[in-house]
Amino acid sequence: MRTRSTIAIAAVLALAPASTAGAAAKPPPAGGSTARAQVFFPNPVASLGIESLTDQKDADFFSADPLLATAYHRVTLTNLDGTGTLSGDYAKVLSNTGKAATNTGSGFFYTRDQDQFEQTMAYYWVTQAQRYIQSLGFGSTLRAVNKRQQLLRIDQFGGDNSFFREGTGKLTITLGKGGVDDAEDGEVILHEYGHSVQDNQVPGFGSSEEAGAIGEGFGDYLAVTVSSAVAPTADEPCVADWDSTSYTTTVPHCLRRVDGAKHYPEDLVGEVHADGEIWSRALWDIHNALGPALADKIIIGAQFGFAADTSMTAAAAQTIRTAAQYGARAARAVRAAFVARGLATPV
């Protein structure tokens, strides 16, 4: 869940080659269609570096300004099913507000004053997240991770919040409206997708307070590692720069950061979003020490070995063990990151 502090869910099992994966859900259809589209990349505050931007009641004040108009980025939507709608291998958009986005021949080109823009954002960023995960080897040389169709509901449910929910079997991410609409910020979408990733790896993940904090920290980390891979910006550790302009007064505007200084256990406060900043900082340090590709292979792979109610120290130990499969240097770097947060002991 994304509140003004953030989002939630996840867990883990054991790094294994794809050929050893257990029974999986029916694979998604092969979506070979593509279409051009317009999205924020990942959001206008991050891409333009302008902290003074505000929502202005969803008005499209971007298009008429030559500088602000560059916040709209032309991209190719991939893995579409060819129906002319935002439905494909890894994402399917459902909307309770406004008509469903359709490809009229030129693609999916909408502006932020139109509900279809948010729909396009949701499809694009979830698909990019899954493609990034697959680029690490998950689903080929490694066990598949969340390789399934994610339902995305663009909804006016009465709150400025977003959340992932699996319990109904409908695998839905709901992206709320209010202030800056959540689906206008790629990093909010990616954060919620992080919960879906962990739920796929360990059903029911987040059943203890510390596991819930790991879920929030991983969601924040996934948001910044995917956005930095797809759309790098100047302040990568800042999460949801655009969405947070509606409820933060400090500059830079951030829902949270992944480069904070919190330490375990003295900085625990019993609130999963706040406590998750301990976990996300450790992951960010691993990212910087090993480079994103190796770091993310280790971080995501380790989650297969988590328990649904894992503690932070147990999850750290599992991540260190996973890193050792990639050599002594990787294990040392991962251990050092967790030692710095109080989650492991020096050797």
Secondary structure, DSSP 8 states (H G I E B T S, - for coil): -BSSS------------GGG------------EEEEEEEESS-HHHHH--TT---STT---STTSTTGGGGEEEEEEEEE-SSSBSBBSSEEEEESSS---B--SS-B---TTSHHHHHHHHHHHHHHHHHHHHHTTBTTTB---S-S-EEEEE---SSS-EEEE-TTSS-EEEE--SSS-GGG-HHHHHHHHHHHHHHHHSTT---SHHHHHHHHHHHHHHHHHHHHHHS--TTTTEE-TTGGGGT--SSS--SEESS----TTTT--S-HHHHHHHHHHHHHHHHHHH-HHHHHHHHHHHGGG--TT--HHHHHHHHHHHHHTT-HHHHHHHHHHHHHTTSS---
